């Protein structure tokens, strides 16, 4: 499991962030909400707030430990399948709650807790983060359906529990569309398309009997998701995607589109600290000094995880992070591109390679794409699920 191509950059990155925390360039004063300069070693990595960087270091170590634990504890196909089934069933329950809350017009999280913003969905304060979480689970639900379909044919059983997982996937997809998250909705459609592409060009016909049945199942999932969306109300979706009806609405949308200004300010922050960054986890401390006047309110995230990490870690830290992820991805891609049908592969291993690995890979790619325009990987629930998915791909490929 250990590979120095990714482990060495990861260990160096942990040391790098530790040095940042031990070498603070400023101290944060909560009373005045300002940063006061301190004496520090300028040629070493530094942080504008050591407390925030220590917290970021703890998160990094936690995710690394979780990656290792998943790789060690879920090595068999039956164990992976059991874990994924639990996650999908939990996601299905969350999707039902989210749809019921949205339809009922409830203004409180889970009907009892006030939400800081009106755009919450289910148990998530932000609907975009909810969509990112569900998009990680939708391909897995579809893969479980295909897996049970193949098991049914091999056992010559008349029952097909896979249809239940197709229904769960449809409900989760409908909840993503219902959330009104534009990036989440587009990625959801792409993920379902990638799943169908994998079935047609790389899957096993035994799981479905014929290509016609593949497309039939895919069509049923899409139709059920669309039907649930129509029944629950399609207005929140159309409001997010339709063109403005008048000049007043156009002006309101332009004023609310604050991401480009935030991206420019974040890039300016990176330019001023391009070597070492401002310190891991310190975006919300440093950004107020670059925040334009028309960007009202508190910005804890840049709404682009990759850009935010670049500003916090600088060029050196970003290179280490890319090398770590690239080393893990290299093994996953290399092993996955080997012939699907191996002579010494067991039937369970073939099912894993044909169904679960593509689904997990599609989900991780989807959340990485979503992180370009939002901050899903700064939400622990989404980050933990993404790390676990990546670990399953790594140790199973």
Beta strands, then each sheet from edge to edge (+ up, - down):
strand 1: 26-29
strand 2: 34-37
strand 3: 108-109
strand 4: 113-114
sheet 1: 1+ 2-
sheet 2: 3+ 4-
end
